[in-house]
Amino acid sequence: YDSVAMGVEPLTSNTTGHTNTALGRQALCKNTEGATNTAVGAFALCANTTASDNTAVGKNALKANTTASLNNAFGSGSLMDNTTGCCNVAMGNDAMRFNVTGDGNVAIGNKALYCNNGSTPDFNVAIGRQAMYSTTTGCRNIAMGLNAMYSTTTGSFNTAVGTNSFYFNSTGERNAAFGETALEDNTIGNLNTAIGNE
């Protein structure tokens, strides 16, 4: 009840879910008990069943989400593979595209945190196009700028601010890079600080 549905097969499975908004082909089509969700775009929140308080705007946004709540996805393909990860914010096409179970992440920019997909890739902040693009299980990282921390896969507790800063890092931890291309060539080193371009 108190729900709005427009398009082809939106909210078709709803039973007790309420105060949902589904606009677009199969938006929230599998929702049964989830409440106060907003899905705008084809297949947005399509697999959602019991999760509540999610917002998905864009084709395939939060498409695979089933039981995770409190996610916000804006952009085509944003948080597309998320199933049980909660409290995430993704803004930009394909932002956090492959996240499945990670919680509490923020990705702003096209393909920011694109590969984030491990069991504990939590509490990362990526702002900028392709920031932290390659991160899989790394946690508690902050990357700001175009391609910042682009190659980091499992490294954690790093901070990179600036275009291409900490670009080639893969597993290095507890590093800080401030400035364009700062610590760009560091790959596995730990406990480094660099301030200034290159």
Secondary structure, DSSP 8 states (H G I E B T S, - for coil): ---EEESSSTTTT-SS--S-EEESTTTTTT-SS--S-EEESTTTTTT-SS--S-EEESTTTTTT-SS--S-EEESTTTTTT-SS--S-EEESTTTTTT-SS--S-EEESTTTTTT--SS---S-EEESTTTTTT-SS--S-EEESTTTTTT-SS--S-EEESTTTTTT-SS--S-EEESTTTTTT-SS--S-EEES--
